Amino acid sequence: MKTKKDGLISAMEPKLKTAAAARIGMRLEIPADVMIKLPHIELTGNREILIDGVRSISEYGDTQVLLDCGKINVEIIGTSVCINRYLGNEVVVSGVLTEISFS
């Protein structure tokens, strides 16, 4: 039989796991984004973006790319948008990038 306290603990469990992962990462000198599975993003001006931690490509066109990165989605908008590389969980998108948003 579940009690109200059990429900509260279950609801807090993901936050506790995230906080614990961050503390462990700090002690081991591992970047926090790696420990809590956030994507790693590198920009080269407004011409190229590398995103490591991509689960799938949700949408792809010549003006937009939408990437599922687990906890967040990354939307890239621009002109002549092209996926240059898609290996495992790493994606490189190039073009004239005008907007990057997270949801």
N, C-alpha and C positions, 0 to 999 in steps of 0.2 A: 504494500500500500504506500503510495507516494504522499508525502506531506507537502505543505506549502514551502517548507524550508528546502526540501529536495528540488522543487521546481525552481526556486531562486538560485540554488547552486548550479543547476543545469543551465539556466539562462546566463550565468556569469562565466561558465566554463570556457567559451572561446576567448573571452577577454583575458582570463587568467593564463591561458596557454600562450597567447600573444605576448603578454608581459613577461612570462617566464622565458620565452624564446629570446626576447630582447635582452634580458639580463644575462643569459648564457652567452649570447653573441658578443656582448660587451666584454665579458671575461675572457673569451677566446679570441677577441679582436676580429670577429667576423662582422661584416657590414649588416646592419639591422634589416635592410631590404631582403637580404638573402635568407635570414632566419625566419622572417614572417612571410616569405614568398611573394614579395612585391616585384614588379618588373624593374629591370635596370635599363635606363634610357640614356643614350648619348646622342647629342645633336652636333652636326657639323654645319654651322651657320644656319641658313634656312633652306639648304639644299639636300640634306640627308639626315635620317634618323635611324639609329640602331636600337632595337628593343629586344632585350633578352628576358625570357619568361613568358613568352606567348604560348597560349594553349591552342588557339585556332584563329583563322582569318574569318571574321563574320561577314564582312562586306568588302568588295574590292571594285574600284572603277578608276577612271582616269582623273577624277577630282577628289576621291575620298577612299580611305582605307579604314576599316573598323576592326580592331584586334581585341580578342578576348584574352585577358591576362590574368584570369582567375578572380582575384578580389576586385579588380577594376577593369574597365574597358578603356582602350585608348583609341581616339578618333583623330585621324590625320587628314587635313583638308588642304588642297592646293591645286596647282595646275601641272599637267604632265606628270601626275603621280604614278609611280611605277614601283613594284616590288622587285628589287634587285637580287635579293637572296632570302631564302626561306629554308633554313636548316634546323631540324629539331625544334627547338623553342626560341630560335633567334631569327628576327626579321629585320631586313634593311630596306627602308623605303626612301626613294629619291624623287626629286622634282623641285618645283618652286613651292615650298611648304609655307602656308599662310596661317594655319591654325592647328593647334594641338589641344585636345580637350580630354578630360577624364570623367568617367561616370561609374 
